[in-house]
Structures are given as structure tokens and as C-alpha cells.
Amino acid sequence: MTLMEQIQANFLEMYKMDWEFGIYDKDGMKGLVVQGFLSPENYQKIVGEAYASTAATPQQ
């Protein structure tokens, strides 16, 4: 395992514990994806559902 893979695995475990302890809710976890701290794939592993962007669509 490369250093970067190990770092990503450590962050995945950290965010998983934060989810389990209630520190982050779904919106908080989505925010981590938007900021690039968590991948959509890891979001799904933690939350149990596929990541769907909550970006608002422009009104006409």
C-alpha cells in the first residue's frame, strides 16, 4: 500500500467513526465530498446509499 492509499484509508476510517458517533449527518458527509475530502464511493461505503449532489438547479 502506498503512502497516499494509507492516508486515504485512515481518513475513511476517521470519517466512518465521525458518522457513527453522529458528528456528521448526511449533509455534513455530502459537504466533505463537495470539498474533496471524501470520495463519492467512500460516501456510499459510510452512509449506505449512493452520493447524489444536492446542488440547486437554476430557476427559469
N, CA, C and O atoms as a GROMACS GRO file, in nm:
protein
  240
    1MET      N    1   0.085  -0.118   0.000
    1MET     CA    2   0.000   0.000   0.000
    1MET      C    3   0.089   0.123   0.000
    1MET      O    4   0.183   0.134   0.079
    2THR      N    5   0.058   0.216  -0.089
    2THR     CA    6   0.136   0.338  -0.096
    2THR      C    7   0.100   0.430   0.021
    2THR      O    8   0.000   0.409   0.090
    3LEU      N    9   0.181   0.528   0.042
    3LEU     CA   10   0.156   0.624   0.150
    3LEU      C   11   0.022   0.694   0.129
    3LEU      O   12  -0.054   0.713   0.224
    4MET      N   13  -0.006   0.734   0.005
    4MET     CA   14  -0.132   0.804  -0.024
    4MET      C   15  -0.252   0.712   0.002
    4MET      O   16  -0.353   0.757   0.056
    5GLU      N   17  -0.243   0.588  -0.035
    5GLU     CA   18  -0.351   0.492  -0.009
    5GLU      C   19  -0.372   0.473   0.140
    5GLU      O   20  -0.486   0.460   0.186
    6GLN      N   21  -0.265   0.471   0.215
    6GLN     CA   22  -0.275   0.457   0.361
    6GLN      C   23  -0.341   0.580   0.423
    6GLN      O   24  -0.424   0.568   0.514
    7ILE      N   25  -0.305   0.696   0.374
    7ILE     CA   26  -0.364   0.820   0.425
    7ILE      C   27  -0.514   0.821   0.395
    7ILE      O   28  -0.595   0.856   0.482
    8GLN      N   29  -0.552   0.784   0.271
    8GLN     CA   30  -0.693   0.781   0.234
    8GLN      C   31  -0.770   0.679   0.318
    8GLN      O   32  -0.883   0.705   0.359
    9ALA      N   33  -0.709   0.564   0.345
    9ALA     CA   34  -0.774   0.462   0.428
    9ALA      C   35  -0.793   0.514   0.570
    9ALA      O   36  -0.896   0.487   0.633
   10ASN      N   37  -0.696   0.587   0.622
   10ASN     CA   38  -0.707   0.644   0.757
   10ASN      C   39  -0.819   0.747   0.765
   10ASN      O   40  -0.896   0.749   0.861
   11PHE      N   41  -0.828   0.833   0.663
   11PHE     CA   42  -0.935   0.932   0.662
   11PHE      C   43  -1.071   0.865   0.648
   11PHE      O   44  -1.168   0.909   0.710
   12LEU      N   45  -1.080   0.759   0.567
   12LEU     CA   46  -1.205   0.686   0.554
   12LEU      C   47  -1.249   0.634   0.691
   12LEU      O   48  -1.366   0.648   0.727
   13GLU      N   49  -1.160   0.576   0.766
   13GLU     CA   50  -1.193   0.525   0.899
   13GLU      C   51  -1.232   0.638   0.993
   13GLU      O   52  -1.324   0.623   1.074
   14MET      N   53  -1.163   0.750   0.983
   14MET     CA   54  -1.195   0.864   1.069
   14MET      C   55  -1.335   0.916   1.039
   14MET      O   56  -1.414   0.940   1.131
   15TYR      N   57  -1.367   0.935   0.909
   15TYR     CA   58  -1.499   0.984   0.873
   15TYR      C   59  -1.608   0.882   0.906
   15TYR      O   60  -1.720   0.919   0.940
   16LYS      N   61  -1.575   0.754   0.896
   16LYS     CA   62  -1.671   0.650   0.932
   16LYS      C   63  -1.705   0.658   1.081
   16LYS      O   64  -1.821   0.647   1.119
   17MET      N   65  -1.604   0.678   1.164
   17MET     CA   66  -1.628   0.692   1.308
   17MET      C   67  -1.708   0.819   1.337
   17MET      O   68  -1.797   0.819   1.422
   18ASP      N   69  -1.675   0.929   1.267
   18ASP     CA   70  -1.749   1.054   1.285
   18ASP      C   71  -1.897   1.034   1.252
   18ASP      O   72  -1.984   1.086   1.322
   19TRP      N   73  -1.926   0.957   1.146
   19TRP     CA   74  -2.064   0.926   1.107
   19TRP      C   75  -2.132   0.844   1.216
   19TRP      O   76  -2.244   0.873   1.256
   20GLU      N   77  -2.063   0.741   1.263
   20GLU     CA   78  -2.120   0.653   1.365
   20GLU      C   79  -2.147   0.725   1.497
   20GLU      O   80  -2.243   0.693   1.566
   21PHE      N   81  -2.063   0.821   1.531
   21PHE     CA   82  -2.080   0.897   1.656
   21PHE      C   83  -2.177   1.014   1.640
   21PHE      O   84  -2.208   1.084   1.736
   22GLY      N   85  -2.227   1.036   1.516
   22GLY     CA   86  -2.322   1.143   1.493
   22GLY      C   87  -2.261   1.280   1.476
   22GLY      O   88  -2.332   1.381   1.479
   23ILE      N   89  -2.131   1.286   1.457
   23ILE     CA   90  -2.066   1.416   1.437
   23ILE      C   91  -2.106   1.474   1.302
   23ILE      O   92  -2.128   1.595   1.289
   24TYR      N   93  -2.117   1.387   1.201
   24TYR     CA   94  -2.163   1.428   1.068
   24TYR      C   95  -2.295   1.360   1.037
   24TYR      O   96  -2.312   1.240   1.064
   25ASP      N   97  -2.389   1.436   0.980
   25ASP     CA   98  -2.511   1.378   0.925
   25ASP      C   99  -2.490   1.366   0.773
   25ASP      O  100  -2.380   1.389   0.724
   26LYS      N  101  -2.595   1.330   0.699
   26LYS     CA  102  -2.580   1.313   0.555
   26LYS      C  103  -2.533   1.442   0.487
   26LYS      O  104  -2.447   1.438   0.399
   27ASP      N  105  -2.589   1.555   0.528
   27ASP     CA  106  -2.548   1.682   0.467
   27ASP      C  107  -2.401   1.712   0.496
   27ASP      O  108  -2.329   1.762   0.410
   28GLY      N  109  -2.357   1.682   0.616
   28GLY     CA  110  -2.217   1.701   0.651
   28GLY      C  111  -2.125   1.612   0.569
   28GLY      O  112  -2.018   1.656   0.525
   29MET      N  113  -2.167   1.488   0.549
   29MET     CA  114  -2.087   1.396   0.468
   29MET      C  115  -2.084   1.442   0.322
   29MET      O  116  -1.981   1.432   0.256
   30LYS      N  117  -2.198   1.491   0.273
   30LYS     CA  118  -2.201   1.544   0.136
   30LYS      C  119  -2.108   1.664   0.123
   30LYS      O  120  -2.042   1.682   0.020
   31GLY      N  121  -2.102   1.745   0.226
   31GLY     CA  122  -2.011   1.859   0.226
   31GLY      C  123  -1.866   1.815   0.214
   31GLY      O  124  -1.786   1.882   0.148
   32LEU      N  125  -1.832   1.704   0.277
   32LEU     CA  126  -1.695   1.652   0.265
   32LEU      C  127  -1.665   1.608   0.123
   32LEU      O  128  -1.553   1.623   0.075
   33VAL      N  129  -1.767   1.553   0.055
   33VAL     CA  130  -1.748   1.513  -0.085
   33VAL      C  131  -1.728   1.638  -0.171
   33VAL      O  132  -1.637   1.642  -0.254
   34VAL      N  133  -1.812   1.738  -0.152
   34VAL     CA  134  -1.803   1.861  -0.230
   34VAL      C  135  -1.666   1.926  -0.213
   34VAL      O  136  -1.609   1.979  -0.308
   35GLN      N  137  -1.614   1.923  -0.091
   35GLN     CA  138  -1.485   1.984  -0.062
   35GLN      C  139  -1.367   1.899  -0.109
   35GLN      O  140  -1.253   1.945  -0.108
   36GLY      N  141  -1.395   1.775  -0.150
   36GLY     CA  142  -1.289   1.688  -0.199
   36GLY      C  143  -1.219   1.606  -0.091
   36GLY      O  144  -1.118   1.541  -0.118
   37PHE      N  145  -1.272   1.609   0.031
   37PHE     CA  146  -1.211   1.532   0.140
   37PHE      C  147  -1.256   1.386   0.141
   37PHE      O  148  -1.189   1.301   0.199
   38LEU      N  149  -1.369   1.358   0.077
   38LEU     CA  150  -1.427   1.224   0.076
   38LEU      C  151  -1.476   1.195  -0.064
   38LEU      O  152  -1.542   1.278  -0.126
   39SER      N  153  -1.445   1.076  -0.115
   39SER     CA  154  -1.490   1.040  -0.249
   39SER      C  155  -1.637   0.997  -0.245
   39SER      O  156  -1.686   0.954  -0.141
   40PRO      N  157  -1.707   1.009  -0.358
   40PRO     CA  158  -1.845   0.960  -0.362
   40PRO      C  159  -1.853   0.810  -0.329
   40PRO      O  160  -1.950   0.765  -0.267
   41GLU      N  161  -1.753   0.734  -0.369
   41GLU     CA  162  -1.751   0.590  -0.338
   41GLU      C  163  -1.740   0.566  -0.188
   41GLU      O  164  -1.808   0.479  -0.134
   42ASN      N  165  -1.656   0.642  -0.121
   42ASN     CA  166  -1.642   0.627   0.024
   42ASN      C  167  -1.764   0.681   0.098
   42ASN      O  168  -1.799   0.630   0.205
   43TYR      N  169  -1.829   0.784   0.042
   43TYR     CA  170  -1.956   0.831   0.098
   43TYR      C  171  -2.055   0.715   0.102
   43TYR      O  172  -2.121   0.692   0.203
   44GLN      N  173  -2.064   0.642  -0.009
   44GLN     CA  174  -2.157   0.530  -0.016
   44GLN      C  175  -2.120   0.421   0.084
   44GLN      O  176  -2.208   0.361   0.146
   45LYS      N  177  -1.991   0.395   0.100
   45LYS     CA  178  -1.947   0.294   0.197
   45LYS      C  179  -1.989   0.332   0.338
   45LYS      O  180  -2.028   0.246   0.417
   46ILE      N  181  -1.982   0.460   0.370
   46ILE     CA  182  -2.011   0.506   0.506
   46ILE      C  183  -2.162   0.521   0.530
   46ILE      O  184  -2.215   0.470   0.628
   47VAL      N  185  -2.230   0.590   0.440
   47VAL     CA  186  -2.371   0.625   0.459
   47VAL      C  187  -2.464   0.511   0.419
   47VAL      O  188  -2.573   0.496   0.474
   48GLY      N  189  -2.419   0.431   0.324
   48GLY     CA  190  -2.502   0.318   0.282
   48GLY      C  191  -2.593   0.348   0.164
   48GLY      O  192  -2.680   0.267   0.130
   49GLU      N  193  -2.574   0.463   0.103
   49GLU     CA  194  -2.651   0.496  -0.016
   49GLU      C  195  -2.562   0.576  -0.110
   49GLU      O  196  -2.464   0.638  -0.068
   50ALA      N  197  -2.596   0.574  -0.238
   50ALA     CA  198  -2.514   0.643  -0.337
   50ALA      C  199  -2.516   0.793  -0.313
   50ALA      O  200  -2.617   0.850  -0.271
   51TYR      N  201  -2.403   0.856  -0.341
   51TYR     CA  202  -2.393   1.001  -0.329
   51TYR      C  203  -2.470   1.066  -0.442
   51TYR      O  204  -2.454   1.028  -0.558
   52ALA      N  205  -2.553   1.164  -0.410
   52ALA     CA  206  -2.625   1.243  -0.508
   52ALA      C  207  -2.604   1.388  -0.474
   52ALA      O  208  -2.633   1.432  -0.362
   53SER      N  209  -2.553   1.463  -0.567
   53SER     CA  210  -2.526   1.603  -0.545
   53SER      C  211  -2.655   1.677  -0.509
   53SER      O  212  -2.762   1.650  -0.564
   54THR      N  213  -2.643   1.769  -0.415
   54THR     CA  214  -2.760   1.847  -0.374
   54THR      C  215  -2.754   1.988  -0.431
   54THR      O  216  -2.824   2.077  -0.384
   55ALA      N  217  -2.670   2.007  -0.534
   55ALA     CA  218  -2.659   2.140  -0.594
   55ALA      C  219  -2.793   2.181  -0.653
   55ALA      O  220  -2.859   2.103  -0.722
   56ALA      N  221  -2.831   2.302  -0.624
   56ALA     CA  222  -2.960   2.353  -0.672
   56ALA      C  223  -2.954   2.376  -0.823
   56ALA      O  224  -2.852   2.421  -0.877
   57THR      N  225  -3.061   2.345  -0.887
   57THR     CA  226  -3.070   2.372  -1.031
   57THR      C  227  -3.122   2.513  -1.050
   57THR      O  228  -3.207   2.559  -0.975
   58PRO      N  229  -3.070   2.583  -1.152
   58PRO     CA  230  -3.114   2.722  -1.173
   58PRO      C  231  -3.263   2.730  -1.206
   58PRO      O  232  -3.316   2.646  -1.278
   59GLN      N  233  -3.329   2.830  -1.153
   59GLN     CA  234  -3.471   2.853  -1.180
   59GLN      C  235  -3.484   2.938  -1.305
   59GLN      O  236  -3.406   3.030  -1.327
   60GLN      N  237  -3.583   2.906  -1.388
   60GLN     CA  238  -3.606   2.984  -1.512
   60GLN      C  239  -3.712   3.087  -1.491
   60GLN      O  240  -3.744   3.162  -1.583
   0.00000   0.00000   0.00000
